[in-house]
Amino acid sequence: MLQLLQQLSDNKYVAGVAVAVTIGIWAWIVQSMRDRRDRTIIHEYLRASAATGRYSFRSTTAIASDVRLAVPRVQELCSTDSRIRRNARDAESWTLADTPSKSPNVRSSFKWIAGLCIALAAFVAAAFVDKTSRNSRVSLTVNGSEEDIVLVKGEFYVYEWNTTSQKTCDFESPFGSSVTLTGRSNVTPGEQSYYPAPNRPVTLRLACTDAAGRVTRKEVTVRMAPD
């Protein structure tokens, strides 16, 4: 988690998108809760009015005045609440729907938000993996060179390896061996496994695996110059 936060802090674009989407989600949740509260207030008001037997419909203005909401707010909520219907003869008066229905269900909306959160998480994870991949590095050198080299008889050599953003490293050749993520070693004449002969080159092959399971291989071949 700390590594992910560090990656976000290093990637200003991804961090900006994550913050913007998070703010958007939070604003939507707050607005949804406010809408649900105000719809309930209006619905209960209309139900109480109908129970008195005095009113079949209540005007937008009357509702707004009695429940202390703005007229445009009442218009919006009444027109989008399936429990409330508009007067066919007067577009600005309302009553309870003939067929009672449940309170507007916000589950589908929350499912949409959950999907958005998952998409955001996937986006951030992809950016994190991409950044990790771009920062991933494996190098293997012999006598300071990443290219194949040729030794003269009796010459020793030094091989080094350095990595970034790797989890494990192993030498696959000349024989299998787990190693640290960085290292250095000297090879002197007579070391059978690592020292070449005129007719027997030695290939050093390093394989490193990062946190995502990607394997990077580097190799350098060491040859002996003919006599």
N, C-alpha and C positions, 0 to 999 in steps of 0.2 A: 504493500500500500504506500509506504514512504517512497519507494522507488517510482511508483506511478505518479505521485504528487510531484516528485522532482522532475520527472519527464514533462509533466504539464507545465511546470514553472519555466522549463527551458524552451517549451514550444508555445510562443505567445499566441499564435493563430488558434491552435487547438484549445488553449486555455480560454481565449476570448469566446469561442463558440460554445464551450462548455458552460461558461458563466452566463452567456446570453440565453441559452436554452433553459438552464436551471431557473433563471429569473422568470422566463416566460411560463414555465411549468408552475412555479409558485404563484405567479399572478393569476393564472387560470384557475388554480385550486381555490384561491381566496375568492375570486369572482364567482365560481360555482357555488361555494358555500353561501355567499351573500345572496345569489339568485334563489337558491333553495329556501333560505330563510324568508326572503320577501315574498316568494310565491306562497309559502305556507301562511304568511300573515294575510295576504289577499284572499286566499281560499277560505280561511277561517272567517274572515269578515263577510264574504258572500254567503257562507253557510249560515252564519248568525243572522244575516239580513233575511234570508229565505225563511228561517225558522219563525220569524215574527209574523209572517204572512202579509206584511205591508208592502214588500217590494218583490217584484218578479225580476227586475233588472236594476243594476246600479250603474250610474254613469262613471266614466273615467275620472271626471273631476271630483265627484263625491267620494269615490274610493280613495283617490290621492289625498283628499283633505282629511278623511277619517283615519287613514292608516299612516299619514305623514310621509308619503312618498311623492316624488315629482310625477307630474302627469305623463311625460314621455316614458318614465320608468314603469308606471302602471300599464301603459299601452303595450310596451314591449313584453312584460311578464304575462299579462292576460292573453296576449295573442300567441304565446308560445307554450302555454300550459294546457295540456289535453283535458284537464278537469274543468276548464272554463270555456264557455262558448260566447260568441259575439251575438248581439241582437241583430237579426236579419233586417230589421227596419231602421235601426240606429247603430251605426258602426262604432259609436262611442259609448255603448252601454253593454254590460256584461252580466252573466248569470252562471250558475253551476251547470255543467254539461248534463244532458239527460241521462246518459249512461255513465255512471261514476267509474273513474279509472284510478289507478294507483298514482301516487305522487310521482312526478317525473323521475325516472330512474337514471341515476348518474353512473350506474355501473359500467354501461357501455362507454361513457366518456372517460371513466377512470381506466378502462381497458385501453382506450386510445392513448391516454397519458402513459400508461405502463409500457405500451409499445414504443412510444417516443423515448422513454427513459432507456429502454433496451437498445434502441437504435443509437442513442447518444453514447451509451456504454460501449457499443460495438465500434462506433466512430472513434472514441477516445482510445480504445484498445488497439484498433488498427493503426492509429497514429503513433501509439506507444511502440507497437511492434515495428512499424516502419522506421521510427527514429532509432530504435535499438538496432535494427538491421543496418541502417546507414552508419551507425557508430561502431558496428561490429568490425573487428580487424584481427587478422592473424598473419603474422610474418615469421618466416624461417630463413635464416641467413647462414652461410658458411663463409668464414673469413670476411664478413661484412657484405657478402653478395647474395642476392636471391636467385642468381643464375647458377647453372651447373659450373663446376670448377675442375681444374686439372692440377694435380699436385706433382711435384718432382719427388723422386725417391728420397725418403728420410724426412720429408717435410711434415710437420704436424698441422692440424687445422682446428679451428674453433667454430662451433655451431651455437647459434642463439635462437631463441624463439620468444616472441612477445605477442600478447593478445589483448583485446579490449572487448568487453561485453560477452565473454565466454564463460561457460559453466564448468566444463571439463576438457582436458586435453590428453591425448594418447599418441605415442609414437607407434605407428603401424609397421615401420621398417627402419632399420634392418631386422628388428624383432619387436614384438608387442610389449609396451610398457606405459603405464600411466605416469604422467608427469604434472608438475605444477603449471600454472597458467603462464608463467614466464620463467626463463632459465638460460643457463649458459654452461657449456662443457667443452673441455679440451680433449682432442683425440691425438694420441701419439702413435708412431709406427709400432706395429706389433699387436695392436688391439684388433683381434681377428674380426669381430663383428662389425666394427665401424671403420676399419682402415682398409682402403682398396688395394688391389693388386693390379698389375698391368692387364690381366685378362678378367678381372673381377671388379667392376665398379660397385660402389656402395650408394644406395639411394636412401636418403633420410626423408621419411614421409610423416608429417604431423597432421593429426585429425583433431579438430576442436569442435565442441558442440555448445551452442548457445542455449539460453533459457527456453526458446521456442522449439528446440529440438533440431535446428538446422545445423548441418555439419559442414565445416570448411576445412579443406585439405590443402596443405602446402608441401612441396617436396623439392629437394635439391639433390642432384646426383654428383658424387665425388669420384673422379677417375684418376688413375695413376698414369703419368706420362710414360710412353714406352722408353725402354733403356736405350 
